């Protein structure tokens, strides 16, 4: 199978799917929690069973296709209700077709008809905490990238999982994304949590707390107002701009929503 897994901390696996999008597996003594499911281009449930035989729960940090299409291979997933419209949109056409086109361009073998026809599971609101046995992840709302975006704090590992609310390149410009000022307010609150390590959805290795706080500290009014034009949202007719809060870190957002 075309997945790659790295054990980045005790009981914590970062799994990259064939397109390089990551999901995170937390393994406790009694059960396991899979955070996100990738594009669904290969058999993720079977791969997860090579890492653990514990009963498995599945959480989607948000409903975008590169995180949620893999949910088709699971009977049930958790998702905050605010993101159900996002899930319903991005797990249908044209997003499924885009995923198959990307797979073809990258030489990934795929039964296109089966992929396009696969049924998506129902979603349930996640609990606030999950008792895995030795690990008790806390699932928290952090609207920004989408209205129902979730983050996961794992106190036993001093670990924060940010989903797509923070990445090397963070996108906050889709029509469902919050304005940059609201995004900043919500993400800043995460700095109050006692964590030392961060995992995001588009990098296989750990970030440090300092990497995260440098991004947060760099989201100043001045840097937001000085953001430069970019092309990321052109296909969707969105006037996007790019800010550089910290070295090697980028935030792309909708100029109109920012009132710039």
Secondary structure, 3 states (H helix, E strand, C coil): CCCEEEEEECCEEEEECCCCCEEEEEECCCEEEEECCCCCCCCHHHHHCCCCCCEEEEECCCCCHHHHHHHHHCCEEECCHHHHHHHHHHCCCCHHHHHHHHHHHCCCCCCHHHHHHCCCCEEECCCCEEECCCCEEEEEECCCCCCCCEEEEEHHHCEEECCCCCCCEEEECCCCCCCHHHHHHHHHHHHHCCCCEEECCCCCCCEEHHHHHHHHHHCCHHHHHCCEECCCCHHHCCCEEEEEEECCEEEEEEHHHHCC
